[in-house]
Amino acid sequence: MSESSANLLFALSESAELAADIARRASIELAPLEERPFEEGEFKLRPLVSVRDRTVFVLETLAGTADAPVAQRLVRLLFLLFGLRDAGAARTIALVPYLSYARKDRRTQLRDPVNTRYVAELLEATGFARLVALDVHNPAALDNAFRIPVDHLSALPMFVDHFARRLPGADLVVASPDVGGIKRVQLFREMLAQRLGRDIDVAFVEKRRARGVVSGGAVAGSVAGRTAIVLDDLCATGGTLVRAAAALIEAGAAAVHVAVTHAPLANGLTSLIAAPGIAGIVITDSVGTALHAKASSEGDKLTILPVAPLFAEAVSRIIGRIPLAPLLERWPPADRKP
């Protein structure tokens, strides 16, 4: 059996379009899967080809929709991983562009749950060998939750490539919508400064949350007359990013662009698009390829960066035993063969 034929990619129906793109780019077989629904939400998942002694990749994005809620997607992923193990797969690797339950990664109050660790324990019970995820909320917390290898992919190099081409001569400042995102913004600033060959400043917007009420809005950093790029890993309702954009405009920013990896809720993205102070939005399709239709209707304001090339590159490197580290440094990766 050749190395390429020894590897398979399975995907649940809600991630099928993304999987087809990844399989084509990575030159890996997209294997057929029987998905049969039963009464009261039960289901059956069965691989329709032999997986014995093979390395199997499984793709599922855990962003919920009306017909496939988050919990249902997680259970389906678990059942598929269990089924592949029982069918004799030598190794299963989960590709999860959007990992749900990753925000509740520590206790902040008495008797708080730690959902990230619970998800890790559930997935590890399937016997899978490796997790590949994109821009989780707290990579260190995820590493601590899992006892298997976790590969962290990042959209930052894609964002750098986007803004280096779109705003090459602008006087830029990179801003975090809260103090918790400073480390992410610092890394993005360094990558963008290296790409553009000049220094770029950092700012952040004060944010306080108490009993579910968000307040604050003071800006730390020099933004007057500059084009600000607000960076975050997740847009749920859009409130934090809209508040940050308004604060930057009030502080004198000439324009505000938003870059965010995950947009799991439609109303959050709608809020960003409707915000008058935001000149441009760039996100990935980590939560599903249906976002591309939204981008085509919004003209130049909304740009969707596909994650299929990034995950296909990761799959190819895992199969070829090539380090994934260059994917975190530049996009396209510097060591990619022309």
N, C-alpha and C positions, 0 to 999 in steps of 0.2 A: 504493500500500500504506500503510495507516495505521500510526502508530507502534506501537500495541499488536500488530498482526498481523506486524510486522517482527521481533518477538522471540519466541523459543521457549525452552522449558525441557525438557531431557532429563535422565533419571535412570536409573541402573543399578538392576536389580531389588531389590537389597538396600537401596536408599534410596527406593524407590517411594512408600511411604506418607508419608514426610516431604515428598517432592517434590509430591505431590498437594495437601497442605495449603498449601505455599508457593505453588503455582500458583493455588489458589483465592483466597488472600489478596491476592496481587499482581496478580490478573486477567491472567495470562499463560498462553499455551497450553502445556499439558503434552503434548509431542509423543511419538508412538509410536516405539518402538525395538525392532527385532528382535534378540533375544539367543538365539543358537543354540550349545549346547555340542557339542563334538566329543570324540573319544577322547583319553585321556591329558591331560585338562585344557585342551585348546585350545578356542577359541571364536570366534564371529563376532558382530560388533556392526554393525548397519546402521540408519541413520535411515530411517523409513518415510514421511517427508514431505521436500519440498525445503527445503534450508537455504541455498541460493545467495543471497548478498548479504544475509543476515540476521545479526542479533546473536543468538548462541545461548548460553544459560546451561546449564551441566552440573553436576548435583549428585551428589556421592558422599562419604559419610563413610568415613574410612579406618580404622575400628576393626574388627579382625578377629573373625570367628566361626568355629565349627567347619566350616561349609560354605563360608565365604568368608574365608580368611586375609588378613592385612594385605597381603602381597606380591601376592596375586591381585587384590585390590581396586585396588591401585595400578596394576598392569599393565592392568586393564580400563579404568580411567580414562584412562590414557595412550593406549590403542588407540582409545577413543571420541573423544578430542580430535584424534588424528591423522586419524581417519576423517571427522570434521566439517570439518577443514581441507581434506582432499582433495575433499570434496563441495561446496566453494565457499562455506562460511560466511564472512561478512565479518569477524566477530569472535567469539571464544569466550571465555567468562568461567567460571572454575571456582569453584563454591561448595563449600567443604570444611569442614563443621562440626567434624570432628575430623581434624587433620592428623598422620598418623603420622610417625615418624622425626624429630620436631622436637626431641626432648630431647638428642640427640647433636649439638650445634651448635658444638662447639669441641674442640680437642685438650687433653686433660688428662694424657696420657702419650705417650711416644715412639711414633710410627707409628699414632696413633689416627686412625680415620676421622672425617670430618665429614659425617654422614649427611644433615643438613639441606641442605647445599650440593649433595649428589648428587641428592637429590629435586628440588631447584630446577632443576638442569641437565636432568634427565629431562623435567620438565614443560615447561620453556622450549623444548625441542626440538620440541614439538608445535606451536609457533607461537601458543599461546594468549595472550590480551591482558591478562588481569587475574585476580588471585586474591583471593577473599574467604574468610577463615578466622576461626575463633572461638578466642580465648584460647590462642594458641600459647604454648609454654613461655617463649620469649625473643623478643619481637617485634623487637627491634633486630637480633638474629642473622638472623631471617628476612628482614628488609628488606635486609640485607647480602648474603644468599644469592641473592636474586632481582634480576633486572635489568628487571623489569616492575613496574607498580603492584601493590602489595599492600594490601588493605583489611583492617584488623584490627577485627573486631567483638569485643565484650566482654559477658560475662554479669554483670559487676559491677552495672550499673544495675538488672538484674532482681533480683539478690540484695538490693540496697538496698531496692527496692520490697517484696520479700518480708518482710524483717525489720522494716522500718518499720511494716508492717501487723500482723505477728505479735508483735513485742516492743516496742510503742511506748513503754511506761513503764519498761522494765527498765534497771537500771544496767549498761551494756554496756562490754565491752572487746573489741577486735578483736585476734586473735592469729595470728601466722604460725607454722606448724609447724617452720620452720627460718629461719635468717638470710637465705637466698637469696630468700625471698618477702616481705621487708620492704617493698619498693617497691610491690608489688601491694596489700599490706595497708594501707599509708599512703594510697593512692589510695581504697581502699574506705572507710577511716575518714573521709576528708574528705567523700566523697559522702554517707555515712550521717549524719554530723554535720550537714551542711547540710540534709538532708531532715528530720531530727528537731529541728533548731534548738538543739542543745546539743553541748558538747564530748564526745568519746569518746576514751579512751586506747588505746594500742597496747602489745602484749606480743609476745614471741616465745619459742619453745622451742629450747633448744640442741640441735643435732643434729650428730653427727660420723660420717663414713663412712670406713672404712679396709678395703681388701681385701674389700669386699662386706659388712662387718659394721657395723651401725648402733649407735651408742651415744650417750650424753648424755641430757639430760632436764631440765636446770636451766631455770627459767622466769625471764625478765627482764621486769619490769613488774609493776604492781599488779593482781592478779586476785582477791584474797580477797573473798568475799562478792558477787562480780559474776557476771553471765552472760557467758560468753566465746563469741565467734564465731570459730571456726578457719577460715581461708580458704586454699584452694589451687586450682591450676589442674587438677590431675590426681590421681586416686586409682587406682593400679594394683593393688597388693596390699592397700592400706589400712593397712600397718604404720606409716608415718610419722604419719598422722592419728590412729590409735588411740593411738600412743605420746604424741603431743602432748596428746590429750584426757585421758589418764591423768595426765600431768604437771600439767596445769592443775587437775584435781580435787584432786590431792595438795597443790597450792599454795593451795587454799582456794576455788577457783571454785565458785559456787553451782550453776551448770549450764553445760553445754558444748553448743553447736550447731556443726555442720560445714556449710560451703558449699564445694562443689567443682564445677568446670565439667564435667570429663570423667571418666567411670568406664568405661573400655574393657574391664575384666575383671570378670566376674561375682563372682569370689571376693573382689575388693577391696571391692565394695559390700556383700557378705555380711558381711565382717569389720567394717565400720562399723556395720551394723545390729545385729550381735551384741554390740558393745562396750557394757557396762553403763553406762559413764560418759558416753555421748553421748545427749543428750536429743532431738535432732532433726537430721535430715540433709536438705539441699536440694541437688539436682544438676540438670543439664539433660539433655535427651535427645539430646545431640550425637552419641552413638554409635549411636543407633537408637531407634525408638519402642517397641520391645519392653519397655523399662524401665517403661512405664506400668502394665503388669500387675503388676510387682513392687511398685510404689507402692501399688496398690489392696489388696495383701495385707498391707501393713505398717501400715495405719492412719495415725495422725498423725505417726509418727516419720519417715517418708520422704516428701518432696515432690519431684515432678519438674516442672521448669519447661520448657515446650516452646520449642524454638528456631525453630520455623516462623514465628511472628510477627516475630521479629527479622530472619531472612533474607528474608522477604517484604518487609519494610520496606526492607531494603537493595536488593533487586532493583528495587522501585518507584522508589527514589531514583536508582539508576544509570540506569534507563530515562528518568526525568524530568530527569536532570542536576541533581539536588538533592544538596547536601553530605551525607555520611554522619556527619560529626562529631557532630551532636546525639544520635546513637545511643549515643555513648560517655559522654554526660553524664547522661542521665536516661531512665528507662523508665516509661511510654511517653514518647517524645521530646516535648520542650516545644513544638516547632514543628509537631507533627502537627495537621492540621485535624480538628475534631470531626466 
